[in-house]
Amino acid sequence: MRGLNPKEAKFLAQKGRLPSNKAPVPLPDPLPAQSSVPEPAGPSLAPKRPFQSFFSNFRQRIAALPRPIRLMGRTVRALAPAIPICYFFSEHVMQIMWVSGPSMMPYLNEDYDQMHTKSDIILVNMWSMHRSPANPSHVAVKRVVGLPGDRITTRKPCLRATQIVPYNHVWVEGDAEDPDRSMDSNTYGPVSISLIGGRVMGVLSPRMRWLDWTKWESGHMDGAEPDSRLGPNYRQEVRDRVVKDAVKLERPPDF
């Protein structure tokens, strides 16, 4: 295919052929076809964010660790939220404790006389954690026998024959008949109500049983036989030493 100039075209129309002494005129090269695929862009000049670079490098380093270490890390990450929940539950809701010593025998540690190595495992309903007035490093388990306004006939080693329980305080004692086996309000006096950490709900081991403190006033601790250690008139001598509402207490004025 060749291109014709006007003279060649006129000659071709008249003669029906082209002149032989003329060289063919080459056509210009066609333009290259435009591709529909965009060319790849050059390197971006926008700087990477420092946090993106840090986390990207951190993920790459984690992926390069051995599989057991990565599994351990995932386990720790899954259990981490449960740690504060368990801590809050045990400190403010409910807690399991071990009772040692003869202070609350036979209500707690009922076999202490025979097996001095056994300790009851108790379940305590508590909204706060407080410590023993005598030893801040221990939690004391005692029975509340006197409320504000009650008159208590004390027992040794208390130096006063009687004691009026002051406002916002309680009188606590152990269930042991021998006063030498219990360190209670007869030793350190009335206890502020703010130091009461919770109420024992039951014993989990070695013999599981629920404890009902409301039966203390009647003396029928568990409805057992008359010869039971916790049967009728349980620790009646303690109740006989308490005069309910002996004095009328009023809230002290706020200053």
C-alpha positions in Angstrom: 0.0 0.0 0.0 1.4 3.3 -1.0 0.4 7.0 -0.7 0.0 9.2 -3.8 0.6 12.8 -4.1 -1.9 14.9 -6.2 0.1 14.6 -9.4 0.4 10.8 -9.2 -3.3 10.5 -8.4 -4.2 12.6 -11.5 -1.9 10.6 -13.7 -3.3 7.3 -12.3 -6.8 8.6 -13.1 -5.9 9.5 -16.7 -3.6 6.7 -17.6 -4.7 3.9 -15.3 -1.2 3.4 -14.1 1.5 5.1 -12.2 4.6 6.7 -13.7 7.6 4.4 -13.5 10.2 7.0 -12.8 8.7 7.9 -9.4 9.7 6.1 -6.2 6.8 5.2 -3.9 6.3 7.6 -1.1 6.4 5.7 2.2 3.5 6.3 4.6 4.4 7.6 8.1 4.6 5.1 10.8 1.3 4.6 12.6 1.1 5.8 16.2 1.5 3.0 18.9 -1.8 1.6 20.2 -2.8 3.0 23.6 -3.0 0.2 26.2 -6.0 0.1 28.5 -3.9 -1.2 31.4 -2.5 1.8 33.4 1.3 1.8 33.9 2.4 1.0 37.5 2.9 4.1 39.5 6.2 5.0 40.9 7.2 4.7 44.5 5.0 6.8 46.8 6.7 9.8 48.4 4.2 9.9 51.3 5.9 9.0 54.7 4.6 6.0 56.6 2.9 6.6 59.9 5.2 5.6 62.9 2.4 3.6 64.6 1.8 1.6 61.4 5.5 0.9 61.0 5.8 -0.1 64.7 2.8 -2.5 64.7 3.8 -4.0 61.3 7.3 -4.7 62.6 5.9 -6.1 65.8 3.6 -8.5 64.0 6.4 -9.7 61.9 8.6 -10.4 64.9 5.7 -12.2 66.7 5.1 -14.4 63.6 8.8 -15.3 63.6 8.7 -16.7 67.1 8.4 -20.4 67.8 4.9 -21.9 67.8 4.9 -22.8 71.6 5.8 -19.2 72.5 3.1 -17.9 70.3 0.5 -20.2 71.8 1.6 -19.2 75.3 1.2 -15.6 74.4 -2.3 -16.2 73.1 -3.3 -18.0 76.3 -2.0 -15.1 78.4 -3.9 -12.6 76.3 -7.1 -14.6 76.7 -6.8 -15.0 80.5 -5.6 -11.5 81.2 -9.2 -10.0 81.4 -10.2 -12.7 83.9 -7.5 -11.8 86.5 -9.1 -8.5 87.7 -12.6 -10.0 87.6 -11.5 -12.9 89.8 -9.7 -10.5 92.2 -12.8 -8.3 92.5 -15.0 -11.3 93.1 -12.8 -12.8 95.8 -12.3 -9.5 97.6 -15.8 -8.0 97.5 -18.4 -10.8 96.6 -17.5 -14.2 97.9 -14.4 -16.0 99.1 -13.2 -19.4 100.3 -11.2 -19.5 103.5 -9.6 -22.0 105.8 -10.5 -21.9 109.5 -7.7 -22.8 111.9 -7.7 -23.1 115.7 -10.3 -24.0 118.3 -12.0 -20.6 118.7 -15.2 -21.5 117.0 -15.3 -25.2 118.0 -17.6 -27.2 117.7 -19.5 -24.9 115.4 -16.5 -24.8 113.1 -13.6 -27.3 113.2 -15.9 -29.7 115.0 -13.3 -32.5 115.2 -10.5 -30.3 116.4 -10.2 -32.2 119.7 -9.6 -35.5 117.9 -7.8 -34.2 114.7 -5.8 -31.1 115.4 -4.5 -31.1 111.8 -7.9 -30.6 110.1 -9.3 -27.2 109.2 -12.8 -26.4 107.9 -13.0 -24.8 104.4 -15.7 -22.2 104.6 -17.6 -20.1 102.1 -17.8 -16.4 103.1 -20.2 -13.9 101.7 -18.3 -10.6 101.8 -18.5 -7.1 100.4 -15.2 -5.9 101.7 -12.1 -7.4 103.3 -11.0 -6.4 106.8 -8.6 -7.9 109.3 -8.5 -9.1 112.8 -8.2 -6.3 115.4 -5.5 -8.3 117.2 -3.5 -9.3 114.1 -4.0 -7.3 110.9 -2.3 -10.1 108.9 -5.2 -12.5 109.7 -8.9 -12.6 109.1 -10.7 -13.5 112.3 -13.9 -15.7 112.3 -16.1 -14.9 115.4 -19.7 -14.9 116.4 -21.5 -11.5 116.9 -23.2 -11.9 120.4 -23.8 -8.3 121.2 -25.1 -5.3 119.3 -24.9 -1.5 120.1 -26.7 -0.8 123.4 -26.4 -4.4 124.7 -24.8 -5.0 128.1 -22.3 -7.9 128.1 -21.1 -9.7 131.2 -17.5 -10.3 130.2 -15.2 -13.3 130.8 -11.5 -13.5 131.2 -9.1 -11.9 130.2 -11.4 -8.8 130.1 -10.6 -6.5 133.1 -14.1 -5.1 133.2 -17.0 -7.1 134.7 -19.6 -5.6 132.3 -19.3 -3.8 129.0 -21.9 -1.6 127.1 -21.5 -2.1 123.4 -21.0 1.4 122.0 -22.6 2.9 118.9 -21.5 1.4 115.6 -19.7 -1.5 117.3 -20.4 -5.1 118.1 -19.2 -7.6 120.7 -17.7 -10.8 119.2 -16.7 -14.0 120.8 -15.7 -17.5 119.8 -17.9 -20.5 120.4 -15.2 -22.4 122.4 -16.2 -22.9 126.1 -12.7 -22.4 127.2 -11.9 -18.6 127.1 -8.2 -19.4 126.7 -9.0 -20.9 123.3 -10.5 -17.8 121.8 -9.0 -14.3 121.3 -12.1 -12.1 120.9 -13.7 -8.9 122.3 -12.8 -10.0 125.8 -9.2 -9.4 124.7 -9.5 -6.4 122.3 -12.9 -4.9 123.2 -15.8 -4.0 121.0 -15.2 -4.2 117.3 -16.2 -1.5 114.8 -18.9 -2.6 112.4 -16.7 -1.3 109.6 -14.2 -4.2 110.4 -16.8 -6.9 109.6 -15.8 -8.3 106.3 -18.6 -10.8 105.6 -20.8 -13.6 106.9 -19.9 -17.3 106.8 -22.5 -19.1 104.7 -21.4 -22.7 104.9 -18.6 -25.3 105.3 -17.3 -26.9 102.1 -14.9 -29.4 103.7 -14.4 -31.9 105.3 -18.2 -32.2 105.9 -20.2 -30.0 103.7 -23.1 -28.2 105.5 -24.9 -24.8 105.3 -24.8 -22.6 108.4 -27.8 -20.6 109.6 -26.9 -17.8 112.0 -30.5 -16.9 112.6 -30.9 -20.0 114.8 -28.4 -18.6 117.4 -31.0 -16.9 119.5 -33.1 -20.1 119.8 -30.2 -22.3 120.5 -31.3 -24.9 118.0 -28.3 -24.6 115.7 -29.2 -27.6 113.5 -32.3 -29.2 114.9 -30.3 -32.2 116.0 -30.9 -34.7 118.8 -30.8 -33.4 122.4 -27.4 -35.0 123.0 -25.9 -33.4 119.9 -23.1 -30.9 120.3 -25.1 -28.4 118.4 -28.5 -29.4 119.7 -30.9 -27.4 121.9 -29.6 -24.7 124.2 -26.3 -24.6 122.3 -24.0 -22.1 124.2 -26.9 -20.8 126.3 -24.4 -19.5 128.8 -23.2 -17.0 126.2 -26.8 -15.7 125.6 -27.3 -15.4 129.4 -24.4 -13.0 129.6 -26.0 -10.6 127.2 -28.8 -8.1 128.1 -30.5 -6.9 125.0 -31.1 -3.1 124.6 -29.8 -2.4 128.1 -29.3 1.3 127.1 -30.7 3.4 124.4 -28.0 4.7 122.1 -28.4 7.7 119.8 -26.3 8.6 116.8 -23.5 11.0 117.8 -23.8 14.5 116.2 -21.9 15.1 113.0 -19.2 17.8 113.4 
